[in-house]
Amino acid sequence: MSLRIASVNSGSNANCYYVGNADHAVLIDAGLSCRETEKRLHQLGISMEQINGIVISHEHSDHINGLERLSKKHHIPVYITAETLRRSRLQLTEDRVRFFNSNDGFKVGSLFVQSFSKLHDACEPNSFTVSDGMSTVGVFTDIGRVCERLIHHFQRCDAAFLESNFDEEMLENGRYPYHLKRRIRGGEGHLSNVEALGLFQKYQSENLRLLILSHLSHNNNCPQIVEDLFSRHALPQTKIVVASRFRATDLFSVNEAAVDVRAATQLSMFA
């Protein structure tokens, strides 16, 4: 069975992404509460018993808020760098912690997770690809700018979660204070629509079947703008989806021939 993926939530309020097959699954980040994570996975037809690991990208609260409770309640191992754990001040039992170093690869059951360091204002930030040996899924959010590592891994993907955080004009004309605008677009914050689109246009592979645009700013972006922008430049075989900050996407199955929707419920794409 091919990999199945879903955004459980995506945005500055909370981030959590599901990648799994019939035997094993991981969550990338755990920013939602334990109860809300359980609820949304249940809506997708996924039980917590199917989750074999939670992989943490960095220590910002929107990526770890639900982690302690999820790991403790469901006895789920946490894959995290030592410095990220130290900075996060998370209280995790030693037996549930699995340390990795940036740019390491490691197995979670039948899944292979490849980490790589990224540009973001955190202590040891990482992005990831997850592979079952047949398909590869990338989780690329909270990235300050496109770098060679991101390009390399994006080109390998059959499906990807890609940050498209802000519309440059909306950010410039919005109400954010100058220091926050500078942080967002300063090279260690987030990718703009234009930067994400440039990566997509130049480096999308013919194997890319699904692109889930992720971590949209609530104040400085619009889901319809992002969907329209990327849909105009997608190859015919690539499905474009925009993740919401209020609900899960559908559950998608990724294989070599197509992307099929496996929806537990018909959830609206937009808030």
Salt bridges, closest charged atoms under 4 A:
ASP29 OD2 - HIS63 ND1 2.69
GLU36 OE2 - ARG40 NE 2.79
GLU38 OE2 - LYS73 NZ 2.89
GLU38 OE2 - HIS74 NE2 2.63
ASP62 OD2 - HIS63 NE2 3.35
ASP62 OD2 - HIS215 NE2 3.66
GLU83 OE2 - ARG86 NH2 2.61
GLU83 OE2 - ARG87 NE 3.06
ASP121 OD1 - HIS120 NE2 3.54
ASP121 OD2 - ARG183 NE 2.63
ASP142 OD2 - HIS58 NE2 3.68
ASP142 OD1 - HIS63 NE2 3.18
ASP142 OD2 - HIS120 NE2 3.50
ASP142 OD2 - HIS215 NE2 3.38
GLU163 OE2 - HIS190 ND1 2.74
GLU172 OE1 - ARG185 NH1 2.86
ASP260 OD2 - ARG262 NH2 3.71
